[in-house]
Amino acid sequence: MAVEKPRAIIRRTLLTDNQVLRAILGICSSLAVTNTMKNSLVMGLGLSFVTGLSSLTLSALRSVIPHRVRMLVQTLVISAYVIFVDLLLKAYLPDISKQLGPYVGLIITNCIIMGRAEAYAQSNPPIPAMIDGLFAGLGYTGVLLIISLIREILGFGTVFGMKVAFEGFVPWTIMIMPPAAFFIIGSIIWAISARQAKQAAKQAR
């Protein structure tokens, strides 16, 4: 089987097969941590780190891991990287670590990481697997940042904590609540699906 080229992997994971917008994965954390851009960026980069390195590790070990216990090994490897990320955040970004709370630990159960390990790392060489995992995580991060940009501006009148709202701005309380992220994600998915359906209809003519 031909190995996918890095450029094709990057394009697929960021755009055409974005794990949040196309596969509808990672929704729980998308709802929970996107009230500010700082939280979203840290969460996204943490997940990208874990996804990239866990895919690299599991791909390198795929020939020696018995098939019947592969899920247990995947969870163990992912857990080790998540613990490392959690310790780094507590040591160097304690305030953000407190704000993210249990959601850093829940990276272990994020469907994106398990999905890339099972769907790609198990059947591809280590470097392509790492690129696939890393950019799947960065695609997730991009979606989080778009959602948090809208929520932070309308909910707090800030971007990365810096005030950008005009004088007399009234914050939208709904935007700092998790349901706001749900509606924003739904709107983005609807817009993308509608555009793709329109393009498909044009090509079919």
C-alpha positions as a Markdown table, in Angstrom:
| # | Residue | x | y | z |
|---|---|---|---|---|
| 1 | Met | 0.0 | 0.0 | 0.0 |
| 2 | Ala | 1.4 | 3.4 | -1.0 |
| 3 | Val | 2.2 | 5.7 | 1.9 |
| 4 | Glu | 0.3 | 9.0 | 1.9 |
| 5 | Lys | 2.4 | 12.1 | 1.2 |
| 6 | Pro | 2.8 | 14.6 | 4.1 |
| 7 | Arg | 1.1 | 17.4 | 2.1 |
| 8 | Ala | -1.9 | 15.2 | 1.5 |
| 9 | Ile | -2.0 | 14.2 | 5.1 |
| 10 | Ile | -1.9 | 17.8 | 6.3 |
| 11 | Arg | -4.6 | 18.9 | 3.8 |
| 12 | Arg | -6.9 | 16.0 | 4.8 |
| 13 | Thr | -6.6 | 16.4 | 8.5 |
| 14 | Leu | -6.9 | 20.2 | 8.6 |
| 15 | Leu | -9.6 | 20.6 | 6.0 |
| 16 | Thr | -11.3 | 17.8 | 4.1 |
| 17 | Asp | -11.4 | 15.4 | 7.1 |
| 18 | Asn | -11.3 | 17.7 | 10.1 |
| 19 | Gln | -12.1 | 15.6 | 13.1 |
| 20 | Val | -14.5 | 18.1 | 14.7 |
| 21 | Leu | -16.3 | 19.3 | 11.6 |
| 22 | Arg | -16.4 | 16.2 | 9.5 |
| 23 | Ala | -16.2 | 13.3 | 12.0 |
| 24 | Ile | -17.9 | 15.1 | 14.8 |
| 25 | Leu | -15.3 | 14.1 | 17.3 |
| 26 | Gly | -14.0 | 16.0 | 20.4 |
| 27 | Ile | -17.3 | 17.8 | 20.8 |
| 28 | Cys | -17.3 | 17.5 | 24.7 |
| 29 | Ser | -14.1 | 19.5 | 25.2 |
| 30 | Ser | -15.2 | 21.9 | 22.4 |
| 31 | Leu | -18.2 | 22.8 | 24.4 |
| 32 | Ala | -16.3 | 23.0 | 27.7 |
| 33 | Val | -13.1 | 25.0 | 27.1 |
| 34 | Thr | -13.9 | 27.4 | 24.4 |
| 35 | Asn | -15.1 | 30.3 | 26.5 |
| 36 | Thr | -11.7 | 32.0 | 26.1 |
| 37 | Met | -9.1 | 31.7 | 23.4 |
| 38 | Lys | -6.2 | 31.2 | 25.9 |
| 39 | Asn | -7.9 | 28.0 | 27.3 |
| 40 | Ser | -8.7 | 26.8 | 23.8 |
| 41 | Leu | -5.1 | 27.3 | 22.5 |
| 42 | Val | -3.5 | 25.5 | 25.5 |
| 43 | Met | -6.1 | 22.7 | 25.3 |
| 44 | Gly | -5.6 | 22.3 | 21.5 |
| 45 | Leu | -1.8 | 22.3 | 21.6 |
| 46 | Gly | -1.9 | 19.8 | 24.5 |
| 47 | Leu | -4.1 | 17.5 | 22.5 |
| 48 | Ser | -2.0 | 17.9 | 19.3 |
| 49 | Phe | 1.1 | 17.0 | 21.3 |
| 50 | Val | -0.5 | 13.9 | 22.7 |
| 51 | Thr | -2.1 | 12.8 | 19.4 |
| 52 | Gly | 1.1 | 13.3 | 17.4 |
| 53 | Leu | 3.4 | 11.5 | 19.9 |
| 54 | Ser | 1.0 | 8.7 | 20.7 |
| 55 | Ser | 0.4 | 8.0 | 17.0 |
| 56 | Leu | 4.2 | 7.9 | 16.5 |
| 57 | Thr | 4.7 | 5.6 | 19.4 |
| 58 | Leu | 1.9 | 3.2 | 18.6 |
| 59 | Ser | 2.8 | 3.1 | 14.9 |
| 60 | Ala | 6.4 | 2.2 | 15.9 |
| 61 | Leu | 5.2 | -0.6 | 18.2 |
| 62 | Arg | 2.4 | -1.8 | 16.0 |
| 63 | Ser | 4.2 | -5.0 | 14.9 |
| 64 | Val | 4.9 | -6.1 | 18.4 |
| 65 | Ile | 1.6 | -5.2 | 20.1 |
| 66 | Pro | -0.8 | -8.3 | 20.2 |
| 67 | His | -4.0 | -7.4 | 18.4 |
| 68 | Arg | -6.2 | -8.5 | 21.2 |
| 69 | Val | -4.7 | -6.1 | 23.7 |
| 70 | Arg | -4.0 | -3.1 | 21.3 |
| 71 | Met | -6.7 | -0.9 | 22.9 |
| 72 | Leu | -5.2 | -1.4 | 26.4 |
| 73 | Val | -1.8 | -0.5 | 25.0 |
| 74 | Gln | -3.2 | 2.5 | 23.2 |
| 75 | Thr | -4.8 | 3.8 | 26.4 |
| 76 | Leu | -1.6 | 3.2 | 28.4 |
| 77 | Val | 0.6 | 5.1 | 25.9 |
| 78 | Ile | -1.9 | 8.0 | 25.6 |
| 79 | Ser | -2.2 | 8.2 | 29.4 |
| 80 | Ala | 1.5 | 8.6 | 29.8 |
| 81 | Tyr | 1.6 | 11.5 | 27.4 |
| 82 | Val | -1.4 | 13.1 | 29.0 |
| 83 | Ile | 0.1 | 12.9 | 32.4 |
| 84 | Phe | 3.3 | 14.6 | 31.0 |
| 85 | Val | 1.1 | 17.4 | 29.6 |
| 86 | Asp | -0.8 | 17.8 | 32.8 |
| 87 | Leu | 2.4 | 18.1 | 34.9 |
| 88 | Leu | 3.8 | 20.7 | 32.5 |
| 89 | Leu | 0.7 | 22.8 | 32.7 |
| 90 | Lys | 0.6 | 22.6 | 36.5 |
| 91 | Ala | 4.3 | 23.6 | 36.7 |
| 92 | Tyr | 4.4 | 26.4 | 34.1 |
| 93 | Leu | 0.8 | 27.5 | 33.6 |
| 94 | Pro | -0.9 | 26.8 | 36.9 |
| 95 | Asp | -3.8 | 29.4 | 36.4 |
| 96 | Ile | -4.8 | 27.8 | 33.1 |
| 97 | Ser | -4.4 | 24.4 | 34.5 |
| 98 | Lys | -6.9 | 25.3 | 37.2 |
| 99 | Gln | -9.3 | 26.8 | 34.6 |
| 100 | Leu | -9.1 | 23.7 | 32.4 |
| 101 | Gly | -9.6 | 21.5 | 35.5 |
| 102 | Pro | -10.4 | 17.8 | 34.7 |
| 103 | Tyr | -10.6 | 18.4 | 31.0 |
| 104 | Val | -6.8 | 18.0 | 30.6 |
| 105 | Gly | -7.0 | 14.5 | 32.2 |
| 106 | Leu | -10.0 | 13.7 | 29.9 |
| 107 | Ile | -7.7 | 14.1 | 26.9 |
| 108 | Ile | -7.1 | 10.4 | 27.5 |
| 109 | Thr | -10.7 | 9.6 | 26.4 |
| 110 | Asn | -10.8 | 12.1 | 23.5 |
| 111 | Cys | -12.2 | 10.2 | 20.5 |
| 112 | Ile | -9.7 | 12.0 | 18.1 |
| 113 | Ile | -6.7 | 10.4 | 19.7 |
| 114 | Met | -8.1 | 6.9 | 19.9 |
| 115 | Gly | -9.5 | 7.4 | 16.4 |
| 116 | Arg | -6.2 | 8.3 | 14.8 |
| 117 | Ala | -4.4 | 5.6 | 16.7 |
| 118 | Glu | -6.9 | 2.9 | 15.5 |
| 119 | Ala | -7.7 | 4.2 | 12.0 |
| 120 | Tyr | -4.2 | 5.4 | 10.9 |
| 121 | Ala | -1.3 | 4.6 | 13.2 |
| 122 | Gln | -2.1 | 0.9 | 13.3 |
| 123 | Ser | -1.5 | 0.5 | 9.6 |
| 124 | Asn | 1.0 | 3.2 | 8.6 |
| 125 | Pro | 4.7 | 4.0 | 9.2 |
| 126 | Pro | 5.7 | 6.1 | 12.3 |
| 127 | Ile | 6.4 | 9.5 | 10.6 |
| 128 | Pro | 3.2 | 9.7 | 8.5 |
| 129 | Ala | 1.3 | 8.5 | 11.6 |
| 130 | Met | 2.9 | 11.3 | 13.7 |
| 131 | Ile | 2.0 | 13.9 | 11.0 |
| 132 | Asp | -1.5 | 12.6 | 10.8 |
| 133 | Gly | -2.0 | 12.7 | 14.6 |
| 134 | Leu | -0.3 | 16.1 | 15.0 |
| 135 | Phe | -2.3 | 17.9 | 12.3 |
| 136 | Ala | -5.6 | 16.2 | 13.3 |
| 137 | Gly | -4.9 | 17.8 | 16.7 |
| 138 | Leu | -4.1 | 21.2 | 15.0 |
| 139 | Gly | -7.3 | 20.9 | 13.0 |
| 140 | Tyr | -9.1 | 20.5 | 16.3 |
| 141 | Thr | -7.2 | 23.4 | 17.7 |
| 142 | Gly | -8.2 | 25.6 | 14.8 |
| 143 | Val | -11.9 | 24.9 | 15.3 |
| 144 | Leu | -11.6 | 25.6 | 19.0 |
| 145 | Leu | -10.0 | 28.9 | 18.3 |
| 146 | Ile | -12.7 | 30.0 | 15.9 |
| 147 | Ile | -15.4 | 29.1 | 18.4 |
| 148 | Ser | -13.6 | 30.7 | 21.3 |
| 149 | Leu | -12.9 | 33.9 | 19.3 |
| 150 | Ile | -16.7 | 34.4 | 18.7 |
| 151 | Arg | -17.5 | 33.4 | 22.4 |
| 152 | Glu | -14.8 | 35.6 | 24.0 |
| 153 | Ile | -15.6 | 38.7 | 21.9 |
| 154 | Leu | -19.3 | 38.5 | 22.5 |
| 155 | Gly | -19.2 | 37.1 | 26.0 |
| 156 | Phe | -16.4 | 39.2 | 27.5 |
| 157 | Gly | -15.5 | 41.8 | 24.9 |
| 158 | Thr | -11.9 | 40.6 | 24.8 |
| 159 | Val | -9.5 | 38.6 | 22.7 |
| 160 | Phe | -6.8 | 36.6 | 24.6 |
| 161 | Gly | -7.8 | 38.7 | 27.6 |
| 162 | Met | -7.3 | 42.1 | 25.9 |
| 163 | Lys | -10.2 | 44.4 | 25.7 |
| 164 | Val | -11.5 | 45.0 | 22.1 |
| 165 | Ala | -15.2 | 45.9 | 22.7 |
| 166 | Phe | -16.4 | 49.4 | 22.0 |
| 167 | Glu | -17.7 | 51.8 | 24.7 |
| 168 | Gly | -21.1 | 50.7 | 26.0 |
| 169 | Phe | -20.7 | 47.1 | 24.9 |
| 170 | Val | -23.1 | 44.8 | 26.8 |
| 171 | Pro | -21.7 | 41.2 | 27.1 |
| 172 | Trp | -23.9 | 38.3 | 25.8 |
| 173 | Thr | -24.2 | 36.1 | 28.9 |
| 174 | Ile | -25.3 | 33.1 | 26.7 |
| 175 | Met | -21.9 | 33.2 | 25.0 |
| 176 | Ile | -20.0 | 32.2 | 28.2 |
| 177 | Met | -22.2 | 29.1 | 28.6 |
| 178 | Pro | -21.5 | 25.7 | 27.0 |
| 179 | Pro | -24.7 | 25.8 | 24.8 |
| 180 | Ala | -23.3 | 28.7 | 22.9 |
| 181 | Ala | -20.4 | 26.5 | 21.6 |
| 182 | Phe | -23.0 | 23.9 | 20.6 |
| 183 | Phe | -24.9 | 26.3 | 18.4 |
| 184 | Ile | -21.7 | 27.8 | 16.9 |
| 185 | Ile | -20.3 | 24.3 | 16.0 |
| 186 | Gly | -23.7 | 23.4 | 14.5 |
| 187 | Ser | -23.8 | 26.5 | 12.4 |
| 188 | Ile | -20.2 | 26.0 | 11.1 |
| 189 | Ile | -21.0 | 22.3 | 10.2 |
| 190 | Trp | -24.3 | 23.4 | 8.5 |
| 191 | Ala | -22.5 | 26.1 | 6.5 |
| 192 | Ile | -19.7 | 23.7 | 5.4 |
| 193 | Ser | -22.3 | 20.9 | 4.5 |
| 194 | Ala | -24.4 | 23.4 | 2.6 |
| 195 | Arg | -21.4 | 24.6 | 0.6 |
| 196 | Gln | -20.3 | 21.1 | -0.3 |
| 197 | Ala | -23.8 | 20.1 | -1.3 |
| 198 | Lys | -24.0 | 23.1 | -3.6 |
| 199 | Gln | -20.6 | 22.3 | -5.1 |
| 200 | Ala | -21.7 | 18.7 | -5.7 |
| 201 | Ala | -24.9 | 19.8 | -7.3 |
| 202 | Lys | -23.0 | 22.0 | -9.7 |
| 203 | Gln | -20.6 | 19.2 | -10.6 |
| 204 | Ala | -23.6 | 16.9 | -11.3 |
| 205 | Arg | -25.1 | 19.2 | -13.9 |
